[in-house]
Amino acid sequence: MDIIASNRIQQLSTGIFTELANRKRRAVENGISVIDLSVGSPDLPPPSIVIHTLKEYVQDTSKYGYTLTGTPDFLRAVAYFYKERYGVGLNPDEEILQLMGSQDGLAHLAMAIVNPGEYVLVPDPGYPIYEASVTIAGGHIYPMPLLKENNFLPKFEDIPIDILRKTKMMIISYPGNPVTALADRSFFQQVIDFAKTNNILVVHDFAYSELIFDGRQPVSFLSVPGAKEVGIEFNSLSKTFNMAGCRIGYAAGNSKILRILADLKSNIDYGIFYPIQKAAEAALTSDFSTLRSQVLEYESRREVLINGLANAGWKIDPPPATMFVWAAIPKGWTSKEFVYDLIEEAGVAVVPGDAFGGQGEGYVRIALVQPAERLAEAADRIGEFLKKAKQ
């Protein structure tokens, strides 16, 4: 039997991540201890209340059936969290939709909203699911370059009018992945005005909302007047509470858009395991003390890596947020060449910037997902690698 993938699936790109996995495996087989700073999966534990709540509810044998949707308590917990953390009032019955992680919602939204041939504006560089979701839906991508000289903000005035006439949706993310830049309320107001003028749905990915450094305060897109009229915001417990494997998140904002996404999901899944919902509810309504200590831990890791690399002669702008460093590479390599050489010669794995879009060439993404001492060792290894490269 000769079965091949659909045309849309064949358009998806997984090559670089497969190649990275292969090179990491070969390095280990060759006796190299690889420090893996490529995968954005938290290494920190969830708050103790999450573990205690899971232990309690997994013993209740009546809670192993389908939940179908988010429980009322979970939805109220999200509303409480958004009010306490971002000053945003949400109607839990209409303006919040539970998801199996924010990536799940992002993956399905285009299928629910975008018709074949319609355009979606996506950041370049951007998280790969943005483009993949549109491709699967049969839509077209129009990349919005995120350039350092523009503070990694898109320039809407550069988008052609004929593209805007065919555009259904726009995706933004601040702070984002891989670009770690922040946006302020004035930028979000510009986004809202642009969306209203051009009848475009705004999708803000806010998964790193609580990993913001140096005393800065998170700014939710939904906190800006008019945001709910034009858009929704995705968020997750994966990075905020280190519950990545639990696969639980949510979307909030425009009730009409959330109903459309809910209609699609009602045909796809049967809800999230009840004990996980209860654990998420406990986290969202906790005293949030772990959020502060987590930020301090990532700040410390950032300083160790940035200072270590600076001592090695590689000066990098410190990220203002997220669990990543978005670093312009030294001259003499392409992004892929730098990454492959780094794995094979130094045993440090990072991701080439062009894996996130054409504007990522010349950069790498480094994940702060190892303890400080391992990051210091990684910086030392990279320093030796760069020293040898100059010889």
DAQUICOR-V930828 format. One record per helix or strand of 3 or more residues. SS is the DSSP state (H for helix, E for strand). FROM is the first residue (numbers start at 1). TO is the last residue. Records with the same first field share a line. If there is no record, write none. Layout:
SS=FROM-TO + FROM-TO
This chain:
H=7-10 + 15-29 + 48-58 + 61-63 + 72-86 + 102-113 + 128-137 + 148-150 + 156-158 + 161-164 + 185-198 + 221-223 + 227-230 + 244-246 + 255-266 + 274-284 + 289-311 + 335-346 + 353-356 + 358-360 + 372-390
E=96-99 + 119-124 + 140-145 + 167-172 + 201-205 + 231-236 + 249-253 + 324-328 + 363-367
